[in-house]
Amino acid sequence: MAAVTDEIPERPLPATKRPAAIAVFGPPAAGKSTLCRALLDPARVFRLREHVSGQTLRATQTTATSLGWIEPDEVARVLHEYFTSDATAPDSGDVLLDNFPGTGDQVHQWLSIMAEAAPGYRVVPVELDAEDSVLLSRAACRRVCADCEPDAAGEPRLPAAIAKANPSRCGDCGSILARRPTDEPRTLAHRILRYRRASAAIRIAFADHGLPVWTLDGSLDQQRHRALLTRLLTNEQGG
């Protein structure tokens, strides 16, 4: 696991601010989606799987014996369309990328597209990491709601709100909650291992573009995460 920090150094603030494209990546169950939902309106959060077809998702589903991956050409198409749309114009504000990029090659691919299609953004890479024991414990408890999160492949991913009166039901719609298939222990262990093997290449790829990665402690509570990331964005403005 990379060294984590819960301190963001103070730096003099420039007079202007460019919108940020913040890549929030890390191992499964580190708290990426929860953090992204807490920081920005859902319309400003990019999730790759929400922009590809159900056929593509089903063909790349993760199982205990196969860790699916979307083809580079499809990733490039989605990124280009997303960052050239009116909804994500730089004057609309910051954008969060939830669980992207996932490899060093995706870093290079994304930054190349950003330079061409969305040069008005400044890129801020943020890794949310935690010890494997924390990830395993957290994944064992989280549940998803198929009614609140319709998914093209029938596999909702976002952690659901849990009803206080009945932990088996969704706190938003009352539907029965389910465990994510990819949180099954064997599959989860493979997913964590895949991330550990890819993480160094991700950090190196960002460094190749002169972008230091801020690694935050995923074991902290979400309020602390929000404060740290808000502080980071303030100190990074104008970069």
C-alpha positions as a printed Julia matrix, in Angstrom:
239×3 Matrix{Float64}:
   0.0     0.0     0.0
   1.26    3.52   -0.78
   2.12    5.88    2.04
  -1.0     7.8     3.02
  -1.43   11.26    4.42
  -4.1    13.14    6.29
  -2.28   16.45    5.94
  -2.33   18.72    2.87
   0.49   21.3     2.96
  -0.38   24.97    2.81
   0.69   26.82   -0.33
   0.14   30.42   -1.46
  -3.09   30.69   -3.41
  -2.99   32.18   -6.91
  -5.55   34.74   -7.99
  -7.38   32.57  -10.51
  -8.96   29.15  -10.45
  -9.4    26.65  -13.26
 -11.93   23.85  -12.87
 -10.47   20.53  -11.83
 -10.86   17.04  -13.25
 -10.19   15.01  -10.12
  -9.34   11.35  -10.66
 -10.3     9.43   -7.52
  -8.83    5.94   -7.75
  -7.89    3.18   -5.35
  -8.66   -0.4    -4.36
 -12.22   -1.71   -4.02
 -14.06   -0.62   -0.85
 -11.67    2.27   -0.18
 -14.63    4.69   -0.18
 -14.25    6.26   -3.63
 -17.91    6.33   -4.68
 -19.09    7.49   -1.27
 -16.59   10.35   -1.33
 -17.5    11.38   -4.88
 -21.22   11.43   -4.09
 -20.58   13.56   -1.0
 -18.51   16.15   -2.87
 -20.35   16.89   -6.11
 -23.73   16.61   -7.79
 -24.07   13.18   -9.46
 -24.18   14.9   -12.86
 -20.56   15.98  -12.31
 -19.28   12.5   -11.39
 -17.94   10.32  -14.21
 -18.2     6.55  -13.94
 -17.02    4.63  -16.97
 -19.59    1.83  -16.69
 -22.45    4.34  -16.9
 -21.38    5.33  -20.41
 -21.04    1.93  -22.09
 -23.66   -0.5   -23.3
 -25.13   -3.34  -21.29
 -23.65   -5.72  -23.85
 -20.17   -4.38  -23.15
 -20.68   -4.6   -19.4
 -21.95   -8.16  -19.57
 -18.99   -9.16  -21.77
 -16.54   -7.72  -19.23
 -18.21   -8.77  -15.99
 -15.88   -9.56  -13.11
 -16.15  -13.03  -11.59
 -14.06  -15.14   -9.25
 -12.13  -16.49  -12.26
 -12.18  -13.53  -14.65
 -11.48   -9.85  -13.99
 -13.22   -7.97  -16.8
 -11.7    -4.93  -18.5
 -13.29   -2.59  -21.08
 -11.37   -2.34  -24.35
  -9.12    0.75  -24.84
 -10.95    1.9   -27.99
 -14.26    1.93  -26.12
 -12.7     3.78  -23.19
 -11.26    6.39  -25.58
 -14.65    6.88  -27.25
 -16.41    7.39  -23.92
 -13.8     9.8   -22.56
 -13.77   11.9   -25.71
 -17.56   12.13  -25.85
 -17.81   12.95  -22.16
 -15.22   15.72  -22.11
 -16.46   17.35  -25.3
 -20.1    17.48  -24.21
 -21.74   20.72  -23.14
 -22.53   19.21  -19.73
 -18.83   18.95  -18.88
 -17.59   22.22  -20.34
 -14.9    23.7   -18.04
 -17.09   26.7   -17.19
 -19.58   24.25  -15.63
 -17.22   23.5   -12.73
 -15.19   20.62  -11.35
 -15.6    16.99  -12.45
 -14.85   13.88  -10.4
 -13.8    10.61  -12.02
 -14.91    7.78   -9.75
 -12.59    4.75   -9.91
 -10.71    5.92  -12.98
  -8.05    5.48  -14.26
  -7.39    1.84  -13.4
  -4.07    1.3   -15.2
  -1.01    3.25  -16.23
  -2.08    2.97  -19.87
  -5.44    4.52  -19.01
  -3.64    7.45  -17.38
  -1.72    8.19  -20.59
  -4.85    7.68  -22.69
  -6.98    9.98  -20.54
  -4.4    12.79  -20.31
  -3.87   12.71  -24.06
  -7.62   13.1   -24.6
  -7.8    15.87  -21.99
  -5.02   17.83  -23.71
  -6.94   17.68  -26.98
 -10.57   17.83  -25.9
 -10.6    19.65  -22.55
  -7.42   21.71  -22.03
  -9.31   24.1   -19.74
  -9.24   21.58  -16.9
  -6.42   21.05  -14.44
  -5.96   17.4   -13.53
  -5.71   16.37   -9.87
  -4.97   12.68   -9.16
  -6.14   11.44   -5.77
  -5.57    7.9    -4.51
  -7.81    6.7    -1.7
  -6.13    3.7    -0.08
  -6.4     1.54    3.03
  -5.02   -1.66    4.46
  -6.48   -4.85    3.01
  -8.09   -5.74    6.35
 -10.07   -2.48    6.25
 -11.16   -3.1     2.66
 -12.32   -6.65    3.39
 -14.25   -5.6     6.49
 -15.93   -2.7     4.72
 -16.91   -4.76    1.67
 -18.46   -7.44    3.87
 -20.92   -4.85    5.21
 -21.84   -2.78    2.18
 -25.01   -3.4     0.21
 -26.5    -2.13   -3.05
 -30.04   -1.32   -4.2
 -31.16   -2.44   -7.66
 -34.16   -0.09   -7.58
 -32.21    3.05   -6.72
 -29.41    2.22   -9.16
 -30.65    0.61  -12.37
 -27.6    -0.94  -14.03
 -27.29   -1.98  -17.66
 -25.73   -5.3   -16.64
 -27.97   -5.84  -13.62
 -25.1    -5.26  -11.19
 -25.58   -2.06   -9.15
 -22.32   -0.85   -7.64
 -22.95    2.21   -5.47
 -23.27    1.65   -1.71
 -26.9     2.02   -0.7
 -28.35    3.89    2.25
 -29.38    1.37    4.9
 -32.69    1.8     6.69
 -32.22    2.32   10.43
 -35.31    0.31   11.33
 -34.44   -2.61    9.04
 -30.83   -3.05    7.89
 -31.91   -5.42    5.12
 -33.8    -2.63    3.33
 -32.81    0.51    1.46
 -33.07    3.69    3.48
 -34.17    5.64    0.39
 -36.79    3.42   -1.3
 -37.41    0.53    1.11
 -36.36   -2.2    -1.33
 -34.48   -5.3    -0.24
 -30.72   -4.74   -0.4
 -28.21   -7.18   -1.87
 -24.51   -7.82   -1.66
 -22.47   -6.96   -4.74
 -21.4   -10.15   -6.53
 -17.9    -8.66   -6.88
 -17.7    -8.35   -3.08
 -17.78  -12.13   -2.73
 -14.56  -12.89   -0.78
 -12.67  -14.75   -3.51
 -13.57  -12.21   -6.2
 -12.81   -9.3    -3.9
  -9.37  -10.7    -3.06
  -8.59  -10.92   -6.79
  -9.79   -7.35   -7.35
  -7.64   -6.01   -4.52
  -4.62   -7.9    -5.87
  -5.23   -6.52   -9.35
  -5.23   -3.0    -7.97
  -2.07   -3.55   -5.93
  -0.29   -4.76   -9.06
  -1.49   -1.79  -11.12
  -1.14    1.03   -8.58
   2.58    1.72   -9.01
   2.16    2.03  -12.78
  -0.72    4.48  -12.26
   1.36    6.71  -10.0
   4.36    6.53  -12.35
   2.2     7.45  -15.34
   0.87   10.55  -13.58
   4.42   11.46  -12.55
   5.5    11.17  -16.2
   3.08   14.02  -16.9
   4.31   16.09  -13.96
   1.29   15.31  -11.81
   1.95   14.18   -8.23
  -0.58   11.79   -6.76
  -2.12   12.7    -3.42
  -2.74    9.49   -1.46
  -5.34    9.8     1.29
  -6.06    7.37    4.11
  -9.23    5.49    3.18
  -9.72    4.32    6.76
 -10.64    7.84    7.86
 -14.28    8.85    8.12
 -15.97   10.53    5.15
 -16.18   13.93    6.82
 -12.39   13.94    7.15
 -12.02   12.84    3.52
 -14.21   15.7     2.35
 -12.25   18.25    4.36
  -8.93   16.95    3.05
  -9.99   16.89   -0.58
 -11.6    20.33   -0.36
  -8.37   21.65    1.15
  -6.35   19.93   -1.56
  -8.4    21.47   -4.34
  -8.06   24.9    -2.77
  -4.3    24.57   -2.59
  -4.09   23.2    -6.13
  -6.09   25.92   -7.79
  -4.6    27.7   -10.72
  -2.18   24.83  -11.41
